[in-house]
C-alpha cells in the first residue's frame, strides 16, 4: 500500500464483502501474528465464561453481557 491511511480505508470496507467468499485481512509480521493469537485466546476464554468480548484495534475488550457501553 502507498500509505497507512489507504490500507485502513480498504480494510474498513471489508464488511461489504459479507456473504461472498472473498476476504481481506491485514498482513502481519510473525511477532504480530503471535500477539494476535494470544489476544484471540483471551477473547475465547472470556466468551466461554459468558462474557461479551471482541478485539478492537488490536486490543481485547471484555465486558459482562449486561454491561452497557459508555463510549457511545
N, C-alpha and C positions, 0 to 999 in steps of 0.2 A: 504494500500500500504506500501511497505517496505521503500520507500523513496519518497521525493517530486519530484525528477527528474524522477523516474519511473512513478509517477502519471501523470506528464505533458507530458511524452513521449507517454503514452496511449491516453491522451486527444488530443494530436496533430494529431493522426492518425484517429480521428473520421470522417474526411471528406471522408475516403474510404468507409464509411457506407452509403453514399448518395444513395438514391433510394431504400434502404432497409427499413424495418420497425423497425430497431434497432437503438437506440441512446444511447449515454453516456454523462452524464452531471456531472460536479463537484458537490460533496456533500457539501452543505454549512450549517453552523450553522444558527439558526434563525436570528441573527443580520446581518449576511452577506446576507441572503435572502432578508431582508427588504431593505438593502442598494442597492442591485441589482435591486429590483423593482423600487426604486427611479430613478436609472440610466436609466432603460428601459423607464420610463415615459419621461425623458428628451429627449431621442432619438426619441420617438414617436412624441413629440411636435415639435422637430426640423424638422422631416420629413414632418409633416403637413404644416410647413412653407416653404416647398420646398427645404430644405437643405439636404445635404448628411450627414448621422450620423450613427455611429456604436459604439459598446462597444468593446474596445480592452484592454486586460489585466486589466479588471475591471475599466477602465476609459472611459468616454464618449469622442468621437472625433466627432466634428461637423465642417463642412465646407460648404461654398457655393458650389453648384454643379459645377460651372465653375472654381473653385479654384483648382490648381494643388497641388499634394503632394510633398513637397520639401524634404521629408525624404528619397526618393528613390535614 
